Amino acid sequence: MTAEDDLHNALDGAFRAAFLCTGSLEVAETAVLDGIAALDVSHVPDEILIFESVKSAIRRRSSVSGQPAQAFAHLPIELRRLSLLAPVSRDCFVLRILLGAPSSTCAAVLRLTVHKVDTLLCAALQELPLLKTYGSIPSEIIRYVPRYYG
């Protein structure tokens, strides 16, 4: 693999992670640009670009209008269900499961304790198989945050 391939894969991974956290193509694109701006130009490790992009996406998520479910419509059903999770649960899932980041890294990116990350991830993993995609779930359930989340 060449350095160009590595860079392409890092940008692709950063964009995908930012999109899955926000459900917005525009915010994901801006978050990747922020991730690029945060890099040291002499060295571009994949994980720094990805995690800086995710941090930016999470910060910018409040500017997203509309439902993430609409943006997720073109994804496989397994990934569409992510849009039904509470945002912080979705972030934990994307970082820990899809990106394979350790709990300590997730905690640093999300500004949570390791215990909270693990609790949110466990709840998300239990919740995901029970969620039905689009239209069949009342909005109260989509916004539901179990009391043990803290």
Residue frames relative to the residue before (quaternion, step in Angstrom):
aa qw qx qy qz dx dy dz
M 1.0000 0.0000 0.0000 0.0000 0.00 0.00 0.00
T 0.3531 -0.7412 0.5339 0.2023 3.56 -0.95 0.86
A 0.6693 -0.4782 0.3797 0.4232 3.53 -1.31 0.22
E 0.6209 0.5420 -0.3367 0.4554 3.57 1.09 -0.70
D 0.6392 0.5117 -0.3176 0.4781 3.60 1.02 -0.80
D 0.6354 0.5322 -0.3208 0.4585 3.57 0.99 -0.86
L 0.6622 0.4993 -0.2982 0.4726 3.55 0.95 -0.90
H 0.6349 0.5262 -0.3248 0.4632 3.59 0.97 -0.85
N 0.6727 0.4938 -0.2928 0.4668 3.59 0.91 -0.91
A 0.6432 0.5183 -0.3213 0.4631 3.59 1.01 -0.78
L 0.6604 0.4959 -0.3041 0.4749 3.59 0.95 -0.85
D 0.6380 0.5258 -0.3128 0.4677 3.56 1.00 -0.85
G 0.6746 0.4917 -0.2873 0.4697 3.59 0.90 -0.92
A 0.6495 0.5158 -0.3155 0.4611 3.56 0.98 -0.83
F 0.6600 0.5031 -0.3094 0.4642 3.58 0.95 -0.86
R 0.6599 0.5136 -0.3129 0.4503 3.58 0.87 -0.92
A 0.6668 0.4982 -0.3040 0.4634 3.58 0.89 -0.93
A 0.6639 0.4943 -0.3077 0.4693 3.60 0.91 -0.88
F 0.6434 0.5144 -0.3255 0.4641 3.59 1.00 -0.77
L 0.6794 0.4883 -0.3032 0.4560 3.59 0.87 -0.89
C 0.6485 0.5037 -0.3258 0.4685 3.61 1.10 -0.54
T 0.7992 0.3240 -0.1504 0.4834 3.59 1.01 -0.75
G 0.3078 -0.7508 0.5240 0.2589 3.58 1.01 -0.73
S 0.6585 0.4719 -0.3030 0.5019 3.57 1.25 0.37
L 0.4191 -0.7090 0.5114 0.2451 3.56 -0.77 1.06
E 0.6634 0.5231 -0.3041 0.4402 3.56 0.95 -0.90
V 0.6765 0.4722 -0.2974 0.4806 3.58 0.89 -0.90
A 0.6269 0.5340 -0.3399 0.4542 3.59 1.01 -0.77
E 0.6467 0.5181 -0.3175 0.4610 3.57 0.96 -0.85
T 0.6698 0.4884 -0.2910 0.4777 3.58 0.91 -0.91
A 0.6373 0.5320 -0.3246 0.4533 3.57 1.03 -0.80
V 0.6400 0.5041 -0.3286 0.4779 3.60 1.00 -0.74
L 0.6247 0.5169 -0.3416 0.4752 3.59 1.00 -0.73
D 0.6315 0.5089 -0.3263 0.4855 3.59 1.04 -0.75
G 0.6345 0.5330 -0.3211 0.4585 3.58 1.03 -0.81
I 0.6391 0.5133 -0.3145 0.4786 3.56 1.01 -0.81
A 0.6620 0.5167 -0.3054 0.4490 3.57 0.94 -0.88
A 0.6737 0.5063 -0.2921 0.4522 3.60 1.13 -0.62
L 0.5701 0.6296 -0.3693 0.3772 3.59 1.26 -0.24
D 0.4348 -0.6022 0.5948 0.3076 3.48 -1.37 0.40
V 0.4504 -0.7461 0.4202 0.2528 3.59 -0.48 1.18
S 0.6493 0.5339 -0.3356 0.4252 3.59 1.08 -0.50
H 0.7932 0.1404 -0.0624 0.5893 3.58 1.20 -0.42
V 0.0617 -0.8235 0.5638 -0.0119 3.60 -0.66 1.09
P 0.0194 -0.8093 0.5871 0.0051 3.61 0.21 1.17
D 0.6118 -0.6038 0.3815 0.3400 3.55 -1.00 0.93
E 0.7112 0.4961 -0.2886 0.4060 3.55 0.72 -1.07
I 0.6252 0.5253 -0.3585 0.4524 3.61 1.00 -0.63
L 0.6460 0.5088 -0.3204 0.4703 3.59 0.91 -0.85
I 0.6726 0.4959 -0.3021 0.4588 3.58 0.87 -0.92
F 0.7267 0.4428 -0.2690 0.4511 3.60 0.72 -0.98
E 0.6219 0.5085 -0.3471 0.4839 3.60 1.06 -0.61
S 0.6364 0.5179 -0.3226 0.4718 3.60 1.04 -0.73
V 0.6492 0.5058 -0.3147 0.4730 3.59 0.98 -0.85
K 0.6344 0.5241 -0.3367 0.4578 3.60 0.93 -0.83
S 0.6636 0.4954 -0.2997 0.4737 3.56 0.93 -0.87
A 0.6372 0.5343 -0.3260 0.4498 3.59 0.96 -0.87
I 0.6619 0.4995 -0.3058 0.4679 3.57 0.94 -0.87
R 0.6457 0.5099 -0.3210 0.4691 3.60 0.98 -0.80
R 0.7355 0.4340 -0.2199 0.4715 3.57 0.98 -0.87
R 0.4430 0.7384 -0.4332 0.2660 3.58 1.23 -0.30
S 0.6199 0.5669 -0.3560 0.4094 3.61 1.00 -0.69
S 0.6485 0.5197 -0.3264 0.4504 3.60 1.18 -0.42
V 0.5201 0.6437 -0.4131 0.3802 3.59 1.28 -0.14
S 0.1566 -0.7708 0.6100 0.0957 3.54 -0.85 0.98
G 0.7128 0.4115 -0.3175 0.4710 3.55 -1.09 0.65
Q 0.5821 -0.5865 0.4503 0.3382 3.51 -1.35 0.12
P 0.4934 -0.6496 0.4789 0.3242 3.58 -0.95 0.78
A 0.5505 0.6303 -0.3981 0.3756 3.61 1.10 -0.59
Q 0.6342 0.5311 -0.3349 0.4512 3.60 1.01 -0.75
A 0.6806 0.4824 -0.2856 0.4717 3.57 0.94 -0.87
F 0.6807 0.4940 -0.2797 0.4629 3.58 1.12 -0.65
A 0.4151 0.7664 -0.4303 0.2347 3.60 1.28 -0.22
H 0.7045 0.4652 -0.2772 0.4586 3.61 1.03 -0.65
L 0.5716 0.6032 -0.3731 0.4126 3.59 1.27 -0.11
P 0.6257 -0.5027 0.4087 0.4344 3.60 -1.21 0.28
I 0.6617 -0.5505 0.3355 0.3827 3.58 -1.11 0.69
E 0.6152 0.5617 -0.3534 0.4256 3.59 1.04 -0.70
L 0.7094 0.4158 -0.2588 0.5068 3.58 1.03 -0.71
R 0.5566 0.6033 -0.3959 0.4117 3.61 1.12 -0.51
R 0.6230 0.5678 -0.3407 0.4164 3.55 1.03 -0.76
L 0.5344 0.6266 -0.4096 0.3924 3.60 1.15 -0.44
S 0.6285 0.5586 -0.3418 0.4197 3.58 1.04 -0.72
L 0.6569 0.5207 -0.3061 0.4512 3.59 1.21 -0.41
L 0.5598 0.5857 -0.3900 0.4375 3.57 1.28 -0.15
A 0.5812 -0.5200 0.4754 0.4072 3.55 -1.25 0.39
P 0.6372 -0.5818 0.3362 0.3773 3.62 -0.95 0.78
V 0.6948 0.4628 -0.3047 0.4585 3.62 0.79 -0.87
S 0.6144 0.5201 -0.3486 0.4801 3.62 1.09 -0.58
R 0.6333 0.5218 -0.3182 0.4747 3.56 1.03 -0.81
D 0.6307 0.5345 -0.3285 0.4568 3.59 0.99 -0.83
C 0.6537 0.5099 -0.3108 0.4649 3.58 0.92 -0.92
F 0.6583 0.5117 -0.3072 0.4587 3.58 0.93 -0.90
V 0.6663 0.5019 -0.3083 0.4573 3.59 0.84 -0.95
L 0.7069 0.4655 -0.2774 0.4546 3.58 0.82 -0.94
R 0.7532 0.4133 -0.2299 0.4572 3.60 0.74 -1.02
I 0.7787 0.3595 -0.1925 0.4768 3.58 0.74 -1.02
L 0.7612 0.3910 -0.2278 0.4645 3.58 0.66 -1.03
L 0.7573 0.3371 -0.2026 0.5213 3.59 1.02 -0.73
G 0.3786 -0.7651 0.4528 0.2574 3.59 1.23 -0.31
A 0.3323 0.7546 -0.5024 0.2604 3.57 1.15 0.55
P 0.5195 -0.6238 0.4709 0.3454 3.61 -1.06 0.63
S 0.6638 -0.5151 0.3654 0.4008 3.57 -1.22 0.49
S 0.6461 0.5321 -0.3303 0.4363 3.58 0.97 -0.80
T 0.6439 0.5010 -0.3210 0.4811 3.60 1.02 -0.74
C 0.6341 0.5249 -0.3229 0.4670 3.58 0.97 -0.86
A 0.6467 0.5275 -0.3142 0.4526 3.55 0.94 -0.93
A 0.6633 0.4969 -0.3058 0.4686 3.59 0.96 -0.83
V 0.6650 0.4997 -0.3055 0.4634 3.61 0.91 -0.89
L 0.7658 0.3807 -0.1893 0.4825 3.58 0.90 -0.97
R 0.3453 -0.7563 0.4768 0.2853 3.57 1.33 -0.18
L 0.4789 0.6052 -0.4609 0.4383 3.52 0.89 1.11
T 0.5559 -0.5530 0.4674 0.4083 3.56 -1.27 0.08
V 0.6298 -0.5234 0.4070 0.4048 3.56 -1.24 0.41
H 0.6317 0.5382 -0.3307 0.4493 3.58 0.98 -0.83
K 0.6604 0.5019 -0.3090 0.4653 3.60 0.94 -0.85
V 0.6223 0.5285 -0.3376 0.4685 3.60 0.98 -0.80
D 0.6819 0.4879 -0.2910 0.4608 3.58 0.85 -0.95
T 0.6434 0.5162 -0.3171 0.4680 3.60 1.03 -0.78
L 0.6652 0.4959 -0.2978 0.4720 3.59 0.93 -0.89
L 0.6540 0.5116 -0.3125 0.4614 3.57 0.96 -0.83
C 0.6394 0.5237 -0.3214 0.4620 3.57 0.92 -0.89
A 0.6659 0.4933 -0.2993 0.4729 3.59 0.92 -0.91
A 0.6468 0.5182 -0.3214 0.4581 3.60 0.97 -0.83
L 0.6605 0.5103 -0.3079 0.4567 3.57 0.96 -0.84
Q 0.6641 0.4793 -0.3005 0.4888 3.57 1.10 -0.63
E 0.6839 0.5138 -0.2669 0.4439 3.55 1.07 -0.79
L 0.6116 0.6247 -0.3494 0.3370 3.59 0.91 -0.92
P 0.7039 0.4581 -0.3144 0.4426 3.65 0.72 -0.85
L 0.6708 0.5146 -0.2916 0.4473 3.59 1.19 -0.49
L 0.5930 0.5915 -0.3579 0.4127 3.57 1.23 -0.39
K 0.2304 -0.7361 0.6200 0.1437 3.52 -1.06 0.80
T 0.4585 -0.7075 0.4638 0.2721 3.54 -0.99 0.73
Y 0.9234 -0.0294 0.0086 0.3825 3.45 -1.37 0.72
G 0.8915 0.0876 -0.0950 0.4343 3.42 -0.88 1.09
S 0.7173 0.4483 -0.2767 0.4560 3.59 1.06 -0.48
I 0.6927 0.4178 -0.2707 0.5218 3.57 1.26 -0.05
P 0.4486 -0.6832 0.4961 0.2930 3.60 -0.80 0.93
S 0.6026 -0.5977 0.3901 0.3571 3.57 -1.07 0.71
E 0.5718 0.5881 -0.3984 0.4104 3.64 1.11 -0.50
I 0.6653 0.4891 -0.3112 0.4704 3.59 1.01 -0.73
I 0.6191 0.5468 -0.3503 0.4417 3.58 0.98 -0.75
R 0.7374 0.3936 -0.2284 0.4991 3.59 0.97 -0.80
Y 0.4057 0.7455 -0.4479 0.2811 3.58 1.31 -0.06
V 0.0239 -0.7618 0.6474 -0.0002 3.54 -0.95 0.94
P 0.4058 -0.7365 0.4771 0.2553 3.62 -0.42 1.12
R 0.6136 -0.6072 0.3746 0.3383 3.55 -1.07 0.79
Y 0.6620 0.5152 -0.3257 0.4361 3.62 1.06 -0.54
Y 0.4679 0.6654 -0.4586 0.3577 3.62 1.20 0.07
G 0.4828 -0.7090 0.4004 0.3222 3.55 1.19 -0.43
